[in-house]
Structures are given as structure tokens and as C-alpha cells.
Amino acid sequence: MVKLFIAASGIAVVSCVTAELNCHVNNGGCSHVCDSDSNTCQCPPCWELAADSLNCGPASGEVSTTCSSNTMKMVINTCVLDSHDYTGAYVGDDKENDACKPVLSTDGLTYELEHGLDECGMALEFVQDTDKDYLKYSNKMTIPPKLNDIIYLDKRLQWEFSCEYSTLYEISNDMTVNSASIQDNFSASGSFDVSLSFFETDEFTAKQETPSFQVGKPINFGITFNEGRPLNNLVFVPGVCEVENLTNADESWKIWDSNFEEEIAGMCDGTPNAVQFQILESPNDANAFYGMTYQGFAFQSITGSSGDQRLKCHVTVCHVDDCDSVCKNGCFDDDTCTDTNADASS
């Protein structure tokens, strides 16, 4: 009896080839076609050999991933899947969910799928790298081969798509961090939408389009994450907010510090704040928004009747289980936080 094992092929590769290929033995180790005349591995159209000269993967530009503030989009040129059944393809674990299946584009040239970062079984992890920390969303697409009568002649494909997002954002009243969509083959990077706005009152309903404030009067502002739409397992906090004098770069005043480094006294220990800074609204399950207020003030160097200022805040986005983050310490201390990664490694 002969046992035939059908394995899933992906894009992982080995580092090198140490022996001459023999196409008559295990297909020469080739993932697709082994040419017995040249004893080399060959790839189907729109595919190319990896550095190991054994495994084929989609050629550069044939597959793209786009990461936006709320979604991941995957585009695959139709020629890549000539021998596979795109109608049976899906991402995640639910192959019956039509929202998690690619569809043929209107021009018939590509297969496309776009879904939310909280949808289709997307996995989220916090990654601490030597160069930077980031949040990684990832998912796997499973693509079955075409059925030839009652048998399969090609392998099932499993590809991992991922999006990486920065955890640190600097925003001000004259600058908004907009979502950046950067395309790549299977892994790309993006940014969350984080914006700062001024409001007429501390009810935070009507925005001020051309802010103008008076010394000693309340200044109401808010920080909005992803247009107010929360994402599962993510939290965000304003770490530091300061006001800059636009006519004198040496003058600035810190109106808020979450005291993550435990070096600033009086920000959240009940000590009166010099400009009466308060957080009046905090994010909840329905709205990713902070509403804050402080008392307007003028810098000493201003001699005229008015002076231009810039309000700037440093915002950190964290995984909800990262208990060592800015989001879970200092003024945002959370004694109930449990680091699941730490528990798993212990």
C-alpha cells in the first residue's frame, strides 16, 4: 500500500541547497516542477524561486497587502491561482463566512479581500524588537487546489498576511496623524488614526474649527482613536500633553504627564494642577475618545494682546495585556492587569 501525504505549502524557505537535484527522487525537493533535463526546480507562471532554489512563491508584485487604520486588504493576481480554487479560499478558521472569502474584482484581474482588524479570526500580538515596539495583526489564508475529477494534483496553499502598527503617536491641534497604507507582498505596515480637536464645551459635542481662547477660561479638547471606533484588545492613553509658545521655541508648559516614569508629582495624586487639567471622559466599549480640559494661560514673553500656541500630546497604543506599558502604569495604573505572555512563559 502506498500512502500519499498532502501537505500545505507556504512561503517558508530553507537556507541553502547542499546536494545536486535528482528529479526522480522526491521530485528533487522542488515545491512545484522539477526539470529532469536541467535538474532544476521551476515555477508556474507568476511564481518565482526563493533563495533556496527549491521553493516557489508568488513573484514580486503578484500579491499585495494594504494596511489601513481599521482594515487589512489582500489582493492576488488571478494568474497566481490558476491551479487553485479561489472560490474555496478563506482567511481565519471560518470557511463558511462569506465576509472572509476573496472575491473576483470587477475587471477580472485580481482576487481581493478586505476585512476589519477585529474580524475573520485576526490575531493580535505586541512585539518588542531591538529597533522598535509594534503591534502585529496577522491572519492565514487557506486556498484549496482545483479538483481534477476526484483527485487533487496540487497542494493546498496557506499564506500568512500581517500588518504592523506603531505604538507611539505625536499629535497636535494643527497636525493629525492620518492612517498610512503601505503595500507589500505578505507583510506591510500602517498607522492608526489619532487626532486632537478642540470643543466648544466640556460636553465634547461641537468642535471648534478655528480655536480662539482666553486666559483663565476653560479650554476643552479631545483625543480620538480610529474615528472613535474601539478595537478589541487595544487601549490607548495620552502620556504627556504640553503647550508650546509658537513665538518662542524655548517656552513650553507641560499640562499633563501620566507619570509612567514615576518622576512627576502632582499630576494624578490629588495635588491641585496649576492649570486645572482634568480628564473628563475616558474611552469605553462604544467610543475610543478622551475628553479633557485645562485653564487657558499666557506665556511670560507675550507682550501683546494675543499669542499663538500649539497643544501637543504624545499618545501610546498598547495591547491590553501589556502590564508594563504606559497604558497600565502611572496615572493609568491597573492592579487587575494580567500579562498573559508572562504567564505563558513562566
Residue pairs with C-beta under 8 A, 6 or more apart in sequence:
6 152
6 155
6 156
7 155
7 156
8 142
8 155
8 156
8 157
8 158
9 31
9 55
9 155
9 156
9 157
9 158
10 157
10 158
10 159
10 160
11 50
11 55
11 57
11 58
11 159
11 160
11 186
12 55
13 50
13 51
13 52
13 54
13 55
13 57
14 52
14 54
14 55
15 51
15 52
16 52
17 29
17 52
17 53
17 54
20 39
21 28
21 29
21 30
21 34
21 39
21 40
21 41
22 28
22 39
23 30
23 34
23 35
23 36
23 39
24 36
27 34
28 34
28 39
28 41
28 54
29 41
29 54
30 41
30 42
30 54
30 55
30 56
31 41
31 54
31 55
31 56
31 155
32 41
32 42
32 43
32 44
32 47
32 56
33 41
33 42
33 43
33 44
34 40
34 41
34 42
35 41
35 42
40 53
41 49
41 53
41 54
41 55
41 56
42 49
43 49
43 56
44 56
44 82
44 83
45 79
45 82
46 58
46 59
46 62
46 77
46 79
46 80
46 82
47 56
47 57
47 58
47 59
47 62
47 80
48 56
48 57
48 58
48 59
48 60
49 55
49 56
50 56
50 57
58 76
58 80
58 185
60 185
62 76
62 77
62 79
62 80
63 74
63 75
63 76
63 77
63 80
63 159
63 185
63 186
64 74
64 75
64 183
64 184
64 185
64 188
65 72
65 73
65 74
65 161
65 162
65 163
65 183
65 184
65 185
65 186
65 187
65 188
66 72
66 73
66 74
66 75
66 181
66 182
66 183
66 188
66 190
67 137
67 163
67 164
67 165
67 181
67 182
67 188
67 189
67 190
68 179
68 181
68 190
69 179
69 190
69 191
69 192
69 193
69 226
69 227
70 116
70 117
70 179
70 226
70 227
70 229
70 231
71 114
71 115
71 116
71 117
72 114
72 115
72 117
72 122
72 137
72 139
72 161
72 163
73 112
73 113
73 114
74 91
74 102
74 112
74 113
74 114
74 141
74 161
75 110
75 111
75 112
76 86
76 102
76 110
76 111
76 112
77 109
77 110
78 86
78 104
78 108
78 109
78 110
78 111
81 89
81 111
81 143
83 145
83 146
83 153
83 154
84 143
84 144
84 145
84 146
84 154
84 157
85 143
85 144
85 145
85 146
85 147
86 102
86 104
86 111
86 143
87 101
88 95
88 143
88 144
89 101
89 102
89 111
89 141
89 142
89 143
89 144
90 97
90 100
90 101
90 141
90 142
91 100
91 101
91 113
91 115
91 120
91 121
91 139
91 140
91 141
91 142
91 161
92 100
92 120
92 121
92 122
92 139
92 140
93 121
94 100
94 120
94 121
95 101
95 142
97 120
99 115
99 119
99 120
100 113
100 115
100 119
100 120
100 121
101 113
102 111
102 112
102 113
102 141
103 111
103 112
103 113
104 110
104 111
104 112
105 111
105 112
113 141
115 122
116 122
117 124
117 137
117 163
117 231
118 231
118 232
120 139
121 139
122 137
122 138
122 139
123 137
123 138
123 139
124 135
124 136
124 137
124 232
124 233
124 234
124 319
125 135
125 136
125 138
125 319
126 133
126 134
126 135
126 136
126 167
126 318
126 319
126 321
126 322
126 341
127 133
127 134
127 135
127 136
127 164
132 166
133 167
134 164
134 165
134 166
134 167
134 189
135 164
135 165
135 166
135 167
135 234
135 317
135 319
136 162
136 163
136 164
136 165
137 162
137 163
137 164
137 165
138 160
138 161
138 162
138 163
139 160
139 161
139 162
140 158
140 159
140 160
140 161
141 157
141 158
141 159
141 160
141 161
142 156
142 157
142 158
143 156
143 157
143 158
143 159
144 152
144 156
145 152
145 153
145 154
145 155
145 156
145 157
146 152
146 154
159 186
160 186
161 186
161 187
162 186
162 187
162 188
163 187
163 188
163 189
163 190
164 187
164 188
164 189
164 190
165 189
165 190
165 191
165 192
165 317
166 189
166 191
166 192
166 317
167 316
167 317
167 318
168 314
168 315
168 316
168 317
169 177
169 191
169 192
169 194
169 314
169 315
169 316
169 317
170 177
170 312
170 313
170 314
170 315
171 177
171 194
171 195
171 196
171 223
171 312
171 313
171 315
172 196
172 310
172 311
172 312
172 313
173 196
173 197
173 198
173 211
173 221
173 310
173 311
174 310
176 193
176 194
176 195
176 196
177 191
177 192
177 193
177 194
177 195
178 191
178 193
179 190
179 191
179 192
179 193
180 189
180 190
180 191
181 188
181 190
182 188
182 189
182 190
192 225
192 226
192 317
193 224
193 225
193 226
193 227
194 223
194 224
194 225
194 226
194 236
194 315
194 317
195 223
195 224
196 221
196 222
196 223
196 224
196 311
196 313
197 207
197 208
197 221
197 222
197 224
198 207
198 208
198 211
198 219
198 220
198 221
199 205
199 206
199 207
199 208
199 220
199 221
199 222
199 291
200 206
200 207
200 208
200 220
201 220
202 218
202 220
202 280
202 291
202 293
204 220
204 222
204 280
204 281
204 289
204 291
213 219
213 296
214 296
215 296
215 297
215 298
216 295
216 296
216 297
217 295
217 296
218 293
218 294
218 295
218 296
219 293
219 294
219 295
219 296
219 311
220 291
220 292
220 293
221 291
221 292
221 293
221 311
222 281
222 289
222 290
222 291
222 292
223 238
223 289
223 290
223 292
223 313
223 315
224 288
224 289
225 236
225 283
225 288
225 289
225 315
225 317
226 288
228 287
228 288
228 289
229 288
230 283
230 284
230 285
230 286
230 287
230 288
231 288
233 319
233 320
233 321
234 317
234 318
234 319
234 320
235 283
235 317
235 318
235 320
235 327
236 283
236 288
236 315
236 316
236 317
236 318
236 327
237 258
237 290
237 315
237 316
237 318
237 326
237 327
237 332
238 256
238 258
238 290
238 292
238 313
238 314
238 315
239 257
239 258
239 260
239 313
239 314
239 315
239 316
239 326
240 254
240 256
240 257
240 258
240 313
240 314
241 254
241 255
241 256
241 277
241 292
241 311
241 312
241 313
241 314
242 252
242 253
242 254
242 255
242 256
242 311
242 312
242 313
243 252
243 253
243 255
243 297
243 309
243 310
243 311
243 312
244 251
244 252
244 309
244 310
244 312
245 251
245 252
245 299
245 301
245 302
245 307
245 308
245 309
246 307
246 308
246 309
246 310
247 301
247 302
247 307
247 308
248 299
248 301
251 299
251 300
251 301
253 275
253 297
253 299
255 273
255 275
255 277
255 294
256 267
256 277
256 292
256 294
256 313
257 264
257 267
258 267
258 268
258 326
258 330
258 331
258 332
259 265
259 267
259 268
259 330
259 331
260 326
260 329
260 330
261 330
262 330
265 271
266 272
266 273
267 273
267 277
267 331
268 330
268 331
273 294
275 294
275 295
275 297
276 293
276 294
276 295
277 292
277 293
277 294
278 292
278 293
278 294
279 290
279 291
279 292
280 291
280 292
280 293
281 289
281 290
281 291
281 292
282 290
283 289
283 290
298 307
299 307
299 309
316 325
316 326
316 327
317 327
318 325
318 326
318 327
318 328
319 325
321 337
321 338
321 339
321 340
321 341
322 328
322 339
323 334
323 337
323 338
323 339
323 342
324 339
326 332
328 334
328 337
